[in-house]
Amino acid sequence: MQNHFRNSFLIFMSLLCFNSFFLMNTVAQVNTTTASDNYTFETIDVPGVDFLALTASSDFEDYAGYTKSADGEKEVAFTLIDGVFTTYDFPESQNTYFFALANNGNAAGHYQDSDGNFHGVILENGELRQYDFPGAVQTEIWGISDATGALTGNFIDASGVRRGFSGTK
């Protein structure tokens, strides 16, 4: 079941992933395309960035996700808020990802440690904090509530069972 979840997630992420080539300027670019009567699609481009996985958006057309680090060696989280692109790399991590973005600019996701385990990460007031479900071997955060700040995600307990959680302050 874990492989099915991961495969489904990878397919989902592939649909959200925008690989783009950019014009050299300092402002993110948005190009609108009408593909059908029901949806209008926009291309989100950041100058100098050739891999951009958008995984979350706010009600204010701000975005979060992950991209390649400057050296191309790993993936780092990012926010694109009011046209400002900022990357976040949890200290001593293999990779860092954001999958949720609140309207107030807080983001949440997870990072991968040196052993390959995942730990929840929250961006709050510009600073990254680790969040692990109590007693969990691994924690992944997939959502954050605008109304309450509640986090949703899943964790793997000591017996290896994947479980869901919702957590509030």
C-alpha positions as CSV (number, residue, x, y, z in Angstrom):
1,M,0.0,0.0,0.0
2,Q,2.9,2.4,0.7
3,N,4.2,1.9,-2.8
4,H,0.7,2.5,-4.2
5,F,0.5,5.7,-2.2
6,R,4.0,6.8,-3.3
7,N,3.3,6.0,-7.0
8,S,0.0,7.9,-6.8
9,F,1.7,10.8,-5.2
10,L,4.5,10.8,-7.9
11,I,1.9,10.8,-10.6
12,F,0.1,13.7,-8.9
13,M,3.4,15.6,-8.4
14,S,4.3,15.1,-12.1
15,L,1.1,16.8,-13.1
16,L,2.0,19.7,-10.9
17,C,5.6,20.0,-12.0
18,F,6.4,22.8,-14.3
19,N,9.8,22.6,-16.0
20,S,10.4,25.9,-17.8
21,F,13.1,27.9,-19.4
22,F,13.1,31.6,-18.5
23,L,13.9,35.1,-19.7
24,M,16.5,36.8,-17.6
25,N,14.8,39.3,-15.3
26,T,14.0,39.5,-11.6
27,V,10.2,39.1,-11.5
28,A,8.3,35.8,-11.7
29,Q,6.3,35.6,-14.9
30,V,2.8,34.4,-15.3
31,N,1.4,33.4,-18.8
32,T,-2.3,32.5,-19.1
33,T,-3.7,29.9,-21.4
34,T,-7.3,29.0,-21.8
35,A,-7.4,25.2,-22.3
36,S,-11.1,24.6,-22.0
37,D,-14.4,26.1,-20.9
38,N,-13.7,25.1,-17.3
39,Y,-10.1,25.9,-16.6
40,T,-7.6,28.7,-17.3
41,F,-4.0,27.6,-16.9
42,E,-1.0,29.8,-16.0
43,T,2.6,29.1,-16.4
44,I,4.7,30.2,-13.4
45,D,8.3,31.1,-14.4
46,V,11.1,32.2,-12.2
47,P,14.1,33.7,-14.0
48,G,17.2,31.5,-13.8
49,V,15.3,28.5,-12.4
50,D,15.0,25.5,-14.7
51,F,13.1,23.1,-12.3
52,L,10.1,24.3,-10.4
53,A,7.6,21.9,-8.8
54,L,4.6,23.9,-7.6
55,T,2.8,21.9,-4.9
56,A,0.7,24.5,-3.1
57,S,-1.0,27.9,-3.6
58,S,-2.7,30.5,-1.5
59,D,-5.8,32.4,-2.2
60,F,-3.6,35.4,-3.2
61,E,-1.7,33.7,-6.1
62,D,1.3,32.9,-4.0
63,Y,3.0,29.6,-4.3
64,A,5.2,27.0,-2.6
65,G,6.9,23.8,-3.6
66,Y,10.5,22.7,-4.3
67,T,13.2,23.3,-6.8
68,K,16.9,22.3,-7.3
69,S,19.5,23.8,-5.0
70,A,21.9,26.4,-6.6
71,D,24.6,23.6,-7.0
72,G,22.0,21.2,-8.4
73,E,22.9,18.5,-5.8
74,K,19.5,18.3,-4.0
75,E,16.0,19.7,-3.8
76,V,15.1,22.6,-1.6
77,A,11.7,24.1,-0.7
78,F,10.6,27.5,-2.0
79,T,8.0,30.2,-1.6
80,L,7.0,32.6,-4.3
81,I,5.1,35.4,-2.4
82,D,4.2,38.7,-4.0
83,G,6.7,37.8,-6.9
84,V,9.6,37.2,-4.5
85,F,11.2,33.8,-4.9
86,T,12.9,32.5,-1.7
87,T,14.4,29.0,-1.1
88,Y,14.6,27.1,2.1
89,D,17.1,24.3,2.9
90,F,16.6,22.6,6.3
91,P,20.1,22.3,8.0
92,E,21.9,19.0,7.2
93,S,19.0,17.7,5.1
94,Q,19.3,15.7,1.9
95,N,16.2,17.4,0.5
96,T,13.5,19.9,1.7
97,Y,9.9,20.1,0.3
98,F,6.9,22.3,0.9
99,F,3.5,20.9,0.1
100,A,1.2,23.4,1.9
101,L,0.9,27.2,1.9
102,A,-1.4,29.2,4.1
103,N,-2.7,32.6,3.1
104,N,-0.5,34.2,5.8
105,G,2.7,32.9,4.1
106,N,3.3,30.0,6.5
107,A,4.3,26.9,4.6
108,A,4.6,23.2,5.6
109,G,6.1,20.0,4.2
110,H,8.9,17.8,5.2
111,Y,12.6,17.3,4.8
112,Q,14.8,14.2,4.4
113,D,17.5,13.6,6.9
114,S,20.9,12.0,6.3
115,D,19.5,8.5,7.0
116,G,16.7,9.0,4.4
117,N,13.9,9.5,7.0
118,F,11.3,12.3,6.6
119,H,10.5,14.9,9.3
120,G,7.8,17.5,9.2
121,V,8.9,21.1,8.6
122,I,7.0,24.3,9.1
123,L,8.0,27.8,7.8
124,E,6.6,30.3,10.3
125,N,7.6,34.0,10.3
126,G,10.5,33.3,7.9
127,E,12.0,30.5,10.0
128,L,12.0,26.7,9.5
129,R,11.0,24.5,12.5
130,Q,11.0,20.7,12.7
131,Y,7.7,19.1,13.6
132,D,7.6,15.4,14.3
133,F,4.5,13.6,15.4
134,P,5.1,12.3,19.0
135,G,6.8,8.9,18.9
136,A,6.9,8.8,15.1
137,V,9.8,7.3,13.1
138,Q,8.9,9.6,10.2
139,T,6.5,12.5,9.7
140,E,5.2,14.1,6.5
141,I,3.1,17.2,6.5
142,W,0.7,17.7,3.5
143,G,-1.7,20.4,4.6
144,I,-2.1,23.5,6.7
145,S,-5.4,25.2,7.6
146,D,-5.8,28.9,7.0
147,A,-8.5,29.2,9.7
148,T,-6.8,27.3,12.5
149,G,-3.2,26.6,11.5
150,A,-3.9,22.9,11.9
151,L,-1.5,20.6,10.2
152,T,-2.5,17.4,8.4
153,G,-0.3,14.6,7.2
154,N,0.9,11.2,8.0
155,F,3.5,9.5,10.1
156,I,5.1,6.1,10.5
157,D,5.0,4.7,14.0
158,A,7.6,2.5,15.7
159,S,5.9,-0.7,14.3
160,G,6.2,0.6,10.7
161,V,2.5,1.4,10.3
162,R,1.6,4.6,8.3
163,R,-1.1,6.6,10.1
164,G,-2.7,10.0,9.4
165,F,-2.8,12.9,11.8
166,S,-4.2,16.3,12.3
167,G,-2.3,18.6,14.7
168,T,-3.1,22.0,16.2
169,K,-1.1,24.4,18.3
